[in-house]
Amino acid sequence: MAESNRHDDYERFVRLFVAGEGRLRAFIRTLVPTLDDVDEVVQETALVAWRKFHEFDLDTSFFAWVATIGRFEVLRRRREYATRQTVFSESLLDLLADEAVNSAEMDMLAAQRRALELCLKKLPDQQRKWLLAAYQPGVKIREVAQKSGKSVQAFYKTLQRLRSILLECILREMDRQAST
């Protein structure tokens, strides 16, 4: 029973995270100086968020919750940024973070989340399995690629293609929802 709940939580987390990952990246990008920093902070944010997912209230905004974790990850890493030219003050980071979270259109996020869940269900089982496996916390893409029988480069291309398919599906679904 506990294993089933853990699996359900994992799928729920992945769906929520994938739905908001682009927005989280954009949010983190406003707080750190380089794209490499964005990648590192988003990855660490995902790991921390997964470890703390049992604390998340499903009746609240996942983006606001994960963005708060991201903000703390930026602050935690701030010492590393101190030696770089572009360093934001803590008050500016707080202002930028608050503005990004508060300006969120919660209805839009909920619609995007529903569209993502629907579109994930439309993917063939094997494709959905590899896509979800690639976003598992702590995963090494090289290992997932090997298990899939593909080279790392071919697996990345597969992931890119799947993300494009999901995006197109989500946009169609959002258009459909808007017209009803």
MDAnalysis code that builds the backbone (N, CA, C; Angstrom):
import MDAnalysis as mda
import numpy as np

u = mda.Universe.empty(540, n_residues=180, atom_resindex=np.repeat(np.arange(180), 3), trajectory=True)
u.add_TopologyAttr("name", ["N", "CA", "C"] * 180)
u.add_TopologyAttr("resid", np.arange(1, 181))
u.add_TopologyAttr("resname", ["MET", "ALA", "GLU", "SER", "ASN", "ARG", "HIS", "ASP", "ASP", "TYR", "GLU", "ARG", "PHE", "VAL", "ARG", "LEU", "PHE", "VAL", "ALA", "GLY", "GLU", "GLY", "ARG", "LEU", "ARG", "ALA", "PHE", "ILE", "ARG", "THR", "LEU", "VAL", "PRO", "THR", "LEU", "ASP", "ASP", "VAL", "ASP", "GLU", "VAL", "VAL", "GLN", "GLU", "THR", "ALA", "LEU", "VAL", "ALA", "TRP", "ARG", "LYS", "PHE", "HIS", "GLU", "PHE", "ASP", "LEU", "ASP", "THR", "SER", "PHE", "PHE", "ALA", "TRP", "VAL", "ALA", "THR", "ILE", "GLY", "ARG", "PHE", "GLU", "VAL", "LEU", "ARG", "ARG", "ARG", "ARG", "GLU", "TYR", "ALA", "THR", "ARG", "GLN", "THR", "VAL", "PHE", "SER", "GLU", "SER", "LEU", "LEU", "ASP", "LEU", "LEU", "ALA", "ASP", "GLU", "ALA", "VAL", "ASN", "SER", "ALA", "GLU", "MET", "ASP", "MET", "LEU", "ALA", "ALA", "GLN", "ARG", "ARG", "ALA", "LEU", "GLU", "LEU", "CYS", "LEU", "LYS", "LYS", "LEU", "PRO", "ASP", "GLN", "GLN", "ARG", "LYS", "TRP", "LEU", "LEU", "ALA", "ALA", "TYR", "GLN", "PRO", "GLY", "VAL", "LYS", "ILE", "ARG", "GLU", "VAL", "ALA", "GLN", "LYS", "SER", "GLY", "LYS", "SER", "VAL", "GLN", "ALA", "PHE", "TYR", "LYS", "THR", "LEU", "GLN", "ARG", "LEU", "ARG", "SER", "ILE", "LEU", "LEU", "GLU", "CYS", "ILE", "LEU", "ARG", "GLU", "MET", "ASP", "ARG", "GLN", "ALA", "SER", "THR"])
u.atoms.positions = np.array([
    [0.823, -1.197, 0.000],
    [0.000, 0.000, 0.000],
    [0.861, 1.252, 0.000],
    [1.848, 1.296, 0.875],
    [2.724, 2.463, 0.953],
    [3.480, 2.662, -0.352],
    [3.886, 1.559, -0.976],
    [4.612, 1.644, -2.245],
    [3.717, 2.243, -3.331],
    [2.448, 1.864, -3.340],
    [1.508, 2.409, -4.310],
    [1.310, 3.908, -4.095],
    [1.183, 4.328, -2.833],
    [1.043, 5.755, -2.531],
    [2.281, 6.525, -2.968],
    [3.449, 5.949, -2.729],
    [4.710, 6.599, -3.113],
    [4.759, 6.777, -4.632],
    [4.325, 5.739, -5.352],
    [4.307, 5.805, -6.817],
    [3.318, 6.880, -7.289],
    [2.135, 6.923, -6.676],
    [1.144, 7.944, -7.023],
    [1.679, 9.342, -6.737],
    [2.329, 9.509, -5.574],
    [2.926, 10.800, -5.231],
    [3.985, 11.180, -6.249],
    [4.793, 10.199, -6.644],
    [5.856, 10.464, -7.607],
    [5.266, 10.942, -8.940],
    [4.260, 10.228, -9.432],
    [3.646, 10.641, -10.699],
    [3.019, 12.024, -10.578],
    [2.344, 12.276, -9.469],
    [1.718, 13.584, -9.244],
    [2.802, 14.667, -9.237],
    [3.897, 14.403, -8.523],
    [4.988, 15.371, -8.459],
    [5.564, 15.641, -9.847],
    [5.846, 14.593, -10.591],
    [6.443, 14.758, -11.922],
    [5.509, 15.566, -12.820],
    [4.243, 15.262, -12.770],
    [3.295, 15.999, -13.605],
    [3.262, 17.475, -13.231],
    [3.193, 17.745, -11.949],
    [3.173, 19.135, -11.502],
    [4.476, 19.842, -11.853],
    [5.594, 19.150, -11.630],
    [6.888, 19.771, -11.890],
    [7.088, 20.033, -13.377],
    [6.785, 19.051, -14.197],
    [6.959, 19.222, -15.640],
    [6.057, 20.340, -16.155],
    [4.838, 20.410, -15.629],
    [3.905, 21.455, -16.065],
    [4.443, 22.849, -15.761],
    [5.160, 22.987, -14.666],
    [5.646, 24.306, -14.281],
    [7.125, 24.531, -14.473],
    [7.820, 23.542, -15.056],
    [9.271, 23.660, -15.153],
    [9.714, 24.875, -15.974],
    [9.064, 25.134, -17.078],
    [9.447, 26.285, -17.899],
    [9.278, 27.585, -17.139],
    [8.179, 27.685, -16.439],
    [7.921, 28.885, -15.643],
    [8.907, 28.993, -14.485],
    [9.226, 27.849, -13.857],
    [10.208, 27.850, -12.775],
    [11.572, 28.294, -13.310],
    [11.949, 27.790, -14.474],
    [13.222, 28.193, -15.080],
    [13.246, 29.702, -15.334],
    [12.149, 30.225, -15.848],
    [12.077, 31.668, -16.108],
    [12.173, 32.444, -14.797],
    [11.512, 31.955, -13.781],
    [11.550, 32.582, -12.463],
    [12.978, 32.569, -11.905],
    [13.627, 31.401, -11.925],
    [14.992, 31.272, -11.410],
    [15.932, 32.144, -12.227],
    [15.679, 32.239, -13.538],
    [16.542, 33.054, -14.417],
    [16.552, 34.511, -13.970],
    [15.461, 34.970, -13.379],
    [15.437, 36.362, -12.905],
    [16.278, 36.550, -11.657],
    [16.684, 35.450, -11.028],
    [17.384, 35.533, -9.744],
    [18.860, 35.178, -9.798],
    [19.309, 34.562, -10.888],
    [20.713, 34.135, -10.980],
    [21.350, 34.697, -12.246],
    [22.678, 34.803, -12.244],
    [23.351, 35.493, -13.348],
    [23.535, 34.708, -14.649],
    [23.595, 33.373, -14.606],
    [23.880, 32.638, -15.843],
    [22.909, 31.493, -16.052],
    [22.845, 31.017, -17.295],
    [21.986, 29.876, -17.614],
    [22.481, 28.598, -16.933],
    [23.783, 28.461, -16.779],
    [24.313, 27.299, -16.044],
    [23.813, 27.304, -14.613],
    [23.773, 28.480, -14.006],
    [23.246, 28.593, -12.650],
    [21.769, 28.203, -12.620],
    [21.031, 28.603, -13.641],
    [19.610, 28.248, -13.709],
    [19.466, 26.729, -13.683],
    [20.229, 26.047, -14.545],
    [20.150, 24.585, -14.601],
    [20.452, 23.959, -13.244],
    [21.511, 24.422, -12.604],
    [21.900, 23.854, -11.316],
    [20.852, 24.125, -10.241],
    [20.333, 25.347, -10.188],
    [19.349, 25.696, -9.160],
    [18.033, 24.956, -9.406],
    [17.603, 24.856, -10.657],
    [16.360, 24.146, -10.957],
    [16.497, 22.672, -10.585],
    [17.643, 22.088, -10.905],
    [17.856, 20.680, -10.561],
    [17.819, 20.481, -9.047],
    [18.513, 21.319, -8.317],
    [18.525, 21.207, -6.857],
    [17.134, 21.484, -6.283],
    [16.430, 22.436, -6.876],
    [15.065, 22.738, -6.441],
    [14.166, 21.519, -6.623],
    [14.309, 20.836, -7.753],
    [13.503, 19.634, -8.006],
    [13.783, 18.563, -6.953],
    [15.050, 18.377, -6.627],
    [15.403, 17.366, -5.621],
    [14.829, 17.710, -4.254],
    [14.979, 18.953, -3.853],
    [14.462, 19.371, -2.546],
    [12.937, 19.275, -2.537],
    [12.307, 19.720, -3.624],
    [10.847, 19.681, -3.705],
    [10.340, 18.239, -3.606],
    [11.025, 17.310, -4.271],
    [10.597, 15.912, -4.188],
    [10.745, 15.394, -2.756],
    [11.870, 15.729, -2.109],
    [12.074, 15.279, -0.724],
    [10.995, 15.833, 0.210],
    [10.500, 17.029, -0.105],
    [9.515, 17.688, 0.757],
    [8.088, 17.587, 0.221],
    [7.881, 16.835, -0.851],
    [6.572, 16.796, -1.495],
    [5.468, 16.354, -0.543],
    [5.807, 15.523, 0.425],
    [4.801, 15.081, 1.399],
    [4.253, 16.251, 2.218],
    [4.967, 17.382, 2.245],
    [4.530, 18.573, 2.972],
    [3.641, 19.482, 2.114],
    [3.592, 19.245, 0.806],
    [2.852, 20.115, -0.106],
    [1.350, 19.891, 0.041],
    [0.598, 20.971, 0.127],
    [-0.864, 20.939, 0.205],
    [-1.408, 21.034, -1.221],
    [-2.058, 19.978, -1.689],
    [-2.551, 19.927, -3.064],
    [-3.603, 20.993, -3.368],
    [-4.149, 21.611, -2.353],
    [-5.141, 22.672, -2.561],
    [-4.496, 24.043, -2.750],
    [-3.171, 24.090, -2.762],
    [-2.467, 25.352, -2.951],
    [-1.722, 25.330, -4.283],
    [-1.073, 26.417, -4.587],
    [-0.343, 26.541, -5.850],
    [0.992, 25.805, -5.785],
    [1.160, 24.825, -6.661],
    [2.431, 24.106, -6.726],
    [3.540, 25.067, -7.143],
    [3.240, 25.930, -8.117],
    [4.278, 26.855, -8.567],
    [4.762, 27.754, -7.435],
    [3.848, 28.318, -6.682],
    [4.243, 29.191, -5.569],
    [5.106, 28.417, -4.576],
    [4.731, 27.184, -4.306],
    [5.474, 26.337, -3.354],
    [6.876, 26.036, -3.881],
    [6.969, 25.572, -5.127],
    [8.276, 25.199, -5.680],
    [9.129, 26.439, -5.941],
    [8.498, 27.568, -6.260],
    [9.248, 28.814, -6.452],
    [9.861, 29.275, -5.135],
    [9.159, 29.061, -4.044],
    [9.710, 29.394, -2.730],
    [10.933, 28.532, -2.432],
    [10.835, 27.266, -2.753],
    [11.994, 26.375, -2.578],
    [13.136, 26.862, -3.461],
    [12.814, 27.226, -4.701],
    [13.828, 27.743, -5.618],
    [14.491, 28.998, -5.084],
    [13.687, 29.876, -4.512],
    [14.235, 31.108, -3.930],
    [15.238, 30.768, -2.822],
    [14.874, 29.809, -1.962],
    [15.793, 29.412, -0.894],
    [17.055, 28.761, -1.447],
    [16.910, 28.023, -2.551],
    [18.094, 27.425, -3.183],
    [19.013, 28.509, -3.741],
    [18.426, 29.549, -4.311],
    [19.230, 30.676, -4.807],
    [19.970, 31.327, -3.641],
    [19.265, 31.575, -2.563],
    [19.903, 32.198, -1.396],
    [20.997, 31.311, -0.816],
    [20.734, 29.999, -0.788],
    [21.734, 29.058, -0.260],
    [23.006, 29.103, -1.112],
    [22.828, 29.246, -2.392],
    [23.983, 29.258, -3.301],
    [24.588, 30.646, -3.449],
    [24.003, 31.614, -2.819],
    [24.425, 33.007, -2.974],
    [25.919, 33.213, -2.699],
    [26.461, 32.472, -1.778],
    [27.901, 32.592, -1.482],
    [28.738, 32.306, -2.729],
    [28.281, 31.370, -3.552],
    [29.008, 31.056, -4.782],
    [28.960, 32.240, -5.754],
    [27.858, 32.968, -5.749],
    [27.694, 34.091, -6.661],
    [28.497, 35.316, -6.227],
    [28.899, 35.358, -4.975],
    [29.549, 36.557, -4.437],
    [30.828, 36.914, -5.200],
    [31.471, 35.941, -5.794],
    [32.716, 36.211, -6.512],
    [32.471, 36.618, -7.964],
    [31.225, 36.581, -8.398],
    [30.899, 36.953, -9.774],
    [30.526, 38.417, -9.837],
    [30.538, 38.972, -11.048],
    [30.256, 40.396, -11.219],
    [28.801, 40.760, -10.906],
    [27.878, 39.974, -11.384],
    [26.470, 40.302, -11.202],
    [25.948, 39.611, -9.956],
    [25.738, 40.380, -8.903],
    [25.220, 39.838, -7.659],
    [24.018, 40.681, -7.248],
    [22.893, 40.018, -7.031],
    [21.687, 40.713, -6.616],
    [21.626, 40.741, -5.098],
    [21.144, 41.836, -4.552],
    [20.966, 41.917, -3.106],
    [19.808, 41.005, -2.703],
    [19.790, 40.616, -1.427],
    [18.710, 39.767, -0.942],
    [17.366, 40.449, -1.077],
    [17.319, 41.756, -0.835],
    [16.038, 42.461, -0.937],
    [15.545, 42.480, -2.381],
    [16.462, 42.611, -3.351],
    [16.057, 42.564, -4.751],
    [15.580, 41.160, -5.108],
    [16.292, 40.143, -4.633],
    [15.858, 38.771, -4.884],
    [14.464, 38.543, -4.325],
    [14.214, 39.023, -3.106],
    [12.890, 38.862, -2.497],
    [11.830, 39.585, -3.314],
    [12.137, 40.802, -3.751],
    [11.186, 41.578, -4.542],
    [10.875, 40.870, -5.862],
    [11.910, 40.413, -6.563],
    [11.714, 39.713, -7.828],
    [10.923, 38.430, -7.635],
    [11.259, 37.691, -6.595],
    [10.571, 36.429, -6.323],
    [9.111, 36.668, -5.976],
    [8.842, 37.645, -5.110],
    [7.459, 37.948, -4.735],
    [6.645, 38.373, -5.946],
    [7.233, 39.205, -6.777],
    [6.532, 39.690, -7.969],
    [6.210, 38.530, -8.900],
    [7.164, 37.632, -9.099],
    [6.939, 36.505, -10.003],
    [5.848, 35.583, -9.482],
    [5.855, 35.302, -8.194],
    [4.855, 34.410, -7.611],
    [3.496, 35.086, -7.557],
    [3.457, 36.342, -7.133],
    [2.184, 37.034, -6.966],
    [1.503, 37.348, -8.288],
    [2.270, 37.472, -9.359],
    [1.667, 37.800, -10.647],
    [1.160, 36.555, -11.371],
    [1.325, 35.405, -10.743],
    [0.912, 34.145, -11.380],
    [-0.595, 34.110, -11.580],
    [-0.984, 33.625, -12.707],
    [-2.406, 33.457, -12.987],
    [-2.749, 32.015, -12.627],
    [-3.323, 31.860, -11.446],
    [-3.575, 30.524, -10.920],
    [-4.531, 29.719, -11.795],
    [-5.513, 30.382, -12.381],
    [-6.429, 29.658, -13.263],
    [-5.682, 29.086, -14.461],
    [-4.756, 29.878, -14.997],
    [-3.979, 29.421, -16.150],
    [-3.133, 28.213, -15.766],
    [-2.511, 28.264, -14.591],
    [-1.704, 27.134, -14.139],
    [-2.546, 25.882, -13.963],
    [-3.726, 26.031, -13.397],
    [-4.600, 24.881, -13.200],
    [-5.000, 24.289, -14.552],
    [-5.305, 25.147, -15.506],
    [-5.667, 24.675, -16.847],
    [-4.483, 23.983, -17.514],
    [-3.300, 24.540, -17.353],
    [-2.103, 23.921, -17.925],
    [-1.847, 22.566, -17.280],
    [-2.043, 22.490, -15.980],
    [-1.833, 21.228, -15.260],
    [-2.802, 20.160, -15.770],
    [-4.083, 20.551, -15.929],
    [-5.069, 19.595, -16.450],
    [-4.702, 19.163, -17.866],
    [-4.278, 20.110, -18.682],
    [-3.894, 19.787, -20.058],
    [-2.683, 18.858, -20.081],
    [-1.710, 19.107, -19.233],
    [-0.533, 18.237, -19.182],
    [-0.925, 16.823, -18.792],
    [-1.748, 16.692, -17.772],
    [-2.163, 15.359, -17.332],
    [-2.884, 14.614, -18.452],
    [-3.762, 15.314, -19.147],
    [-4.480, 14.710, -20.267],
    [-3.510, 14.294, -21.367],
    [-2.586, 15.172, -21.701],
    [-1.632, 14.899, -22.782],
    [-0.666, 13.771, -22.410],
    [-0.258, 13.712, -21.147],
    [0.595, 12.601, -20.718],
    [-0.132, 11.268, -20.898],
    [-1.417, 11.255, -20.599],
    [-2.203, 10.023, -20.748],
    [-2.318, 9.605, -22.212],
    [-2.231, 10.566, -23.124],
    [-2.357, 10.275, -24.551],
    [-1.082, 9.655, -25.137],
    [0.039, 9.846, -24.446],
    [1.289, 9.274, -24.948],
    [1.247, 7.753, -24.838],
    [1.876, 7.064, -25.783],
    [2.005, 5.610, -25.642],
    [2.747, 5.290, -24.333],
    [2.386, 4.165, -23.739],
    [2.931, 3.795, -22.427],
    [4.453, 3.868, -22.366],
    [5.133, 3.336, -23.364],
    [6.603, 3.311, -23.341],
    [7.183, 4.717, -23.390],
    [6.610, 5.578, -24.224],
    [7.105, 6.947, -24.310],
    [6.875, 7.688, -22.993],
    [5.693, 7.495, -22.413],
    [5.398, 8.132, -21.126],
    [6.365, 7.610, -20.055],
    [6.642, 6.320, -20.094],
    [7.555, 5.713, -19.116],
    [8.946, 6.350, -19.202],
    [9.481, 6.526, -20.417],
    [10.823, 7.100, -20.569],
    [10.835, 8.584, -20.212],
    [9.779, 9.281, -20.558],
    [9.693, 10.708, -20.225],
    [9.670, 10.897, -18.706],
    [8.829, 10.145, -18.024],
    [8.756, 10.245, -16.561],
    [10.060, 9.790, -15.913],
    [10.675, 8.759, -16.481],
    [11.948, 8.266, -15.928],
    [13.028, 9.335, -16.019],
    [13.011, 10.120, -17.089],
    [14.031, 11.154, -17.279],
    [13.916, 12.265, -16.247],
    [12.720, 12.446, -15.682],
    [12.510, 13.519, -14.709],
    [12.478, 13.007, -13.269],
    [12.855, 11.766, -13.088],
    [12.907, 11.217, -11.737],
    [14.049, 11.891, -10.976],
    [13.795, 12.286, -9.728],
    [14.855, 12.962, -8.955],
    [16.120, 12.117, -8.875],
    [17.246, 12.764, -9.111],
    [18.536, 12.108, -9.006],
    [18.894, 11.222, -10.187],
    [18.061, 11.232, -11.212],
    [18.295, 10.355, -12.349],
    [19.477, 10.848, -13.179],
    [20.174, 9.912, -13.760],
    [21.236, 10.228, -14.714],
    [20.718, 9.824, -16.088],
    [20.614, 10.809, -16.950],
    [20.055, 10.579, -18.285],
    [20.806, 9.457, -18.995],
    [22.094, 9.386, -18.780],
    [22.910, 8.339, -19.403],
    [22.362, 6.955, -19.046],
    [21.968, 6.762, -17.781],
    [21.444, 5.469, -17.341],
    [20.077, 5.176, -17.948],
    [19.230, 6.205, -18.007],
    [17.898, 6.014, -18.599],
    [18.046, 5.713, -20.092],
    [18.947, 6.439, -20.743],
    [19.182, 6.211, -22.173],
    [19.647, 4.777, -22.413],
    [20.554, 4.319, -21.571],
    [21.074, 2.954, -21.700],
    [19.948, 1.931, -21.533],
    [19.094, 2.145, -20.538],
    [17.967, 1.229, -20.312],
    [16.991, 1.246, -21.480],
    [16.899, 2.389, -22.150],
    [15.977, 2.490, -23.284],
    [16.576, 1.882, -24.552],
    [17.873, 1.580, -24.499],
    [18.533, 1.010, -25.666],
    [18.997, 2.058, -26.666],
    [19.058, 3.316, -26.227],
    [19.462, 4.400, -27.116],
    [20.744, 5.041, -26.610],
    [21.438, 5.708, -27.524],
    [22.584, 6.504, -27.108],
    [22.064, 7.707, -26.344],
    [22.938, 8.350, -25.594],
    [22.526, 9.529, -24.832],
    [21.993, 10.598, -25.779],
    [22.705, 10.818, -26.877],
    [22.275, 11.832, -27.839],
    [20.908, 11.489, -28.434],
    [20.716, 10.233, -28.796],
    [19.426, 9.819, -29.363],
    [18.318, 9.941, -28.319],
    [18.645, 9.636, -27.067],
    [17.638, 9.740, -26.003],
    [17.250, 11.199, -25.769],
    [18.240, 12.091, -25.774],
    [17.926, 13.517, -25.637],
    [17.016, 13.988, -26.775],
    [17.284, 13.506, -27.981],
    [16.435, 13.878, -29.112],
    [15.024, 13.325, -28.920],
    [14.921, 12.114, -28.385],
    [13.610, 11.534, -28.092],
    [12.885, 12.390, -27.058],
    [13.592, 12.780, -25.999],
    [12.985, 13.634, -24.974],
    [12.527, 14.958, -25.575],
    [13.363, 15.529, -26.418],
    [13.003, 16.798, -27.053],
    [11.748, 16.629, -27.904],
    [11.674, 15.547, -28.637],
    [10.512, 15.273, -29.478],
    [9.262, 15.069, -28.609],
    [9.407, 14.336, -27.508],
    [8.273, 14.106, -26.613],
    [7.806, 15.408, -25.965],
    [8.748, 16.246, -25.566],
    [8.373, 17.542, -24.992],
    [7.640, 18.397, -26.025],
    [8.081, 18.337, -27.278],
    [7.409, 19.086, -28.346],
    [5.993, 18.551, -28.568],
    [5.857, 17.231, -28.558],
    [4.536, 16.617, -28.716],
    [3.631, 17.054, -27.564],
    [4.167, 17.012, -26.339],
    [3.385, 17.438, -25.177],
    [2.992, 18.908, -25.285],
    [3.930, 19.745, -25.686],
    [3.638, 21.175, -25.803],
    [2.523, 21.425, -26.817],
    [2.625, 20.793, -27.977],
    [1.589, 20.961, -28.996],
    [0.239, 20.485, -28.474],
    [0.239, 19.360, -27.807],
    [-0.996, 18.812, -27.247],
    [-1.562, 19.755, -26.186],
    [-0.696, 20.258, -25.321],
    [-1.133, 21.173, -24.259],
    [-1.725, 22.441, -24.863],
    [-1.072, 22.986, -25.873],
    [-1.584, 24.199, -26.511],
    [-2.946, 23.948, -27.161],
    [-3.091, 22.797, -27.826],
    [-4.386, 22.450, -28.420],
    [-5.445, 22.310, -27.331],
    [-5.081, 21.645, -26.251],
    [-6.022, 21.442, -25.149],
    [-6.392, 22.761, -24.498],
    [-5.425, 23.641, -24.334],
    [-5.693, 24.970, -23.747],
    [-6.641, 25.750, -24.661],
    [-6.412, 25.681, -25.969],
    [-7.308, 26.347, -26.918],
    [-8.718, 25.762, -26.813],
    [-8.792, 24.433, -26.721],
    [-10.078, 23.775, -26.604],
    [-10.801, 24.195, -25.329],
    [-10.056, 24.247, -24.223],
    [-10.646, 24.662, -22.940],
    [-11.109, 26.121, -22.990],
    [-10.342, 26.952, -23.673],
    [-10.701, 28.369, -23.766],
    [-11.963, 28.586, -24.604],
    [-12.194, 27.716, -25.577],
    [-13.354, 27.887, -26.454],
    [-14.622, 27.280, -25.862],
    [-14.503, 26.541, -24.755],
    [-15.701, 25.950, -24.141],
    [-16.179, 26.776, -22.962],
])
